[in-house]
């Protein structure tokens, strides 16, 4: 399967589950959905993809073809969902999106940027609970797919944490599962000129989390 590393928000439902997450790979026939709680192989799913520049989300039917459990060496936790036969309009929207992504990186030597949505600079209080401890820090930027947290003690790469975000909406902290997909130590930060911290990808929230996050980003990106 000719898939590409692309992160977009996705809502999936089926097999007794309904969660907001993100993709990590996509093709015209399938998507890999990040999740630490996966449906059973063979289950019929509905996936709703939120593509950049699209006014309406893209709703697709599909079937779970492969599950990658959390803790699989060198692999991201989640599942592959193969799309059923797509209506012509849905197929064209998906193909157009993938062509644009590939067009921005026309050669194999130019890797596709995983992130599909722009980041907004934002200083938000962030807390997370992991297998090690409970930590608090401040975000440096945030997008629909994840958040970068500035800290001199970033959690290990691939660690999954219970994330709490204090969004500027006056409500209690928004909660989601997130995975560490980028890690920069203070030593690496000094050498590269980047900030020390961790990039966290959202991989398991509810509809309320997505609603509040999108409302926050709409204001931040104005």
Residue pairs with C-beta under 8 A, 6 or more apart in sequence:
1 27
1 29
1 30
2 27
3 25
3 26
3 27
3 30
3 32
4 25
4 26
4 27
4 98
4 101
4 102
4 112
5 24
5 25
5 111
5 112
5 114
6 23
6 24
6 25
6 26
6 98
6 101
6 112
6 114
6 116
7 22
7 23
7 24
7 114
7 115
7 116
7 145
7 146
7 201
8 22
8 23
8 26
8 49
8 50
8 51
8 52
8 116
8 117
8 144
8 145
9 20
9 21
9 22
9 49
9 50
9 117
9 144
9 145
9 202
9 210
10 20
10 21
10 22
10 23
10 31
10 33
10 47
10 48
10 49
10 50
11 18
11 19
11 20
11 21
11 47
11 48
11 50
11 57
11 207
11 210
12 18
12 19
12 21
12 33
12 35
12 39
12 45
12 46
12 47
12 48
12 81
13 19
13 45
13 46
14 39
14 43
14 44
14 45
14 46
14 64
15 39
15 40
15 43
15 44
15 45
15 64
16 39
17 37
17 39
18 207
19 35
19 37
19 204
19 205
19 206
20 176
20 202
20 204
20 205
20 206
20 207
20 209
20 210
21 33
21 34
21 35
21 78
21 202
21 203
21 204
21 205
22 33
22 34
22 145
22 146
22 201
22 202
22 203
23 31
23 32
23 33
23 34
23 49
24 32
24 34
24 76
24 78
24 114
24 201
25 31
25 32
26 32
26 98
27 98
28 91
28 94
28 95
28 98
29 82
29 83
30 62
30 65
30 80
30 81
30 82
30 83
31 47
31 49
31 62
31 80
31 81
31 83
32 76
32 78
32 79
32 80
33 47
33 78
33 79
33 80
33 81
34 76
34 77
34 78
34 179
34 201
34 203
34 204
35 77
35 78
35 79
35 203
35 204
36 70
36 77
36 160
36 177
36 203
36 204
37 204
38 64
38 67
38 68
38 69
38 77
38 78
38 79
39 45
39 64
39 67
39 79
40 64
40 67
41 64
41 65
41 66
41 67
41 79
42 63
42 64
43 63
43 64
44 61
44 62
44 63
45 61
45 62
45 63
45 64
45 81
46 59
46 60
46 61
46 62
47 59
47 60
47 61
47 62
47 81
47 83
48 57
48 58
48 59
48 60
49 57
49 58
49 59
49 60
49 94
50 57
50 58
50 144
51 57
51 58
51 93
51 97
51 116
52 97
52 116
52 117
54 93
54 97
58 90
58 93
58 94
59 90
60 83
60 84
60 86
60 90
60 94
61 83
61 84
62 81
62 82
62 83
62 84
63 81
63 82
63 84
64 79
64 80
64 81
65 80
65 81
65 82
66 79
66 80
67 78
67 79
67 80
68 75
68 76
68 77
68 78
68 79
69 77
70 77
70 160
71 77
76 158
76 179
77 160
77 179
77 203
78 203
86 94
101 112
101 116
102 112
104 112
104 113
105 111
105 112
105 113
115 143
115 145
115 146
116 145
117 143
117 144
117 145
118 143
118 221
119 141
119 142
119 143
119 148
120 141
120 142
120 143
120 217
120 220
120 221
121 140
121 141
121 220
122 139
122 140
122 141
122 142
122 216
122 220
123 138
123 139
123 140
124 138
124 139
124 142
124 147
124 165
124 166
124 167
124 168
125 136
125 138
125 139
125 165
125 166
126 136
126 137
126 138
126 139
126 147
126 149
126 163
126 164
126 165
126 166
127 134
127 135
127 136
127 163
127 164
127 173
128 134
128 135
128 149
128 155
128 161
128 162
128 163
128 164
128 178
128 200
129 161
129 162
130 155
130 159
130 160
130 161
130 162
131 159
132 155
135 151
135 153
135 155
137 149
137 150
137 151
137 197
138 149
138 150
139 147
139 148
139 149
139 150
139 165
140 148
140 149
140 150
140 195
140 197
141 147
141 148
142 148
142 165
142 213
142 216
142 217
142 220
143 217
144 213
144 214
144 217
145 201
145 202
146 178
146 181
146 199
146 200
146 201
146 202
147 163
147 165
147 178
147 199
147 200
147 202
148 182
148 195
148 197
148 198
148 199
148 200
149 197
149 198
149 199
149 200
150 195
150 196
150 197
151 196
151 197
151 198
152 186
152 196
154 180
154 183
154 184
154 185
154 196
154 197
154 198
155 161
155 180
155 183
155 198
156 180
156 183
157 180
157 181
157 182
157 183
158 179
158 180
158 181
159 179
159 180
160 177
160 178
160 179
160 180
160 203
161 177
161 178
161 179
161 180
161 200
162 175
162 177
163 175
163 176
163 177
163 178
163 200
163 202
164 173
164 174
164 175
165 173
165 174
165 175
165 176
165 213
166 173
166 174
167 173
167 174
167 212
167 213
167 216
168 216
168 219
169 212
169 215
169 216
171 212
174 205
174 208
174 209
174 212
174 213
175 205
175 209
176 202
176 203
176 204
176 205
176 209
177 202
177 203
177 204
177 205
178 200
178 201
178 202
178 203
178 204
179 200
179 201
179 203
180 198
180 199
180 200
181 199
181 200
181 201
182 198
182 199
183 198
183 199
184 192
184 194
184 195
184 196
184 197
184 198
185 196
186 196
188 194
188 196
189 195
189 196
202 209
202 213
205 213
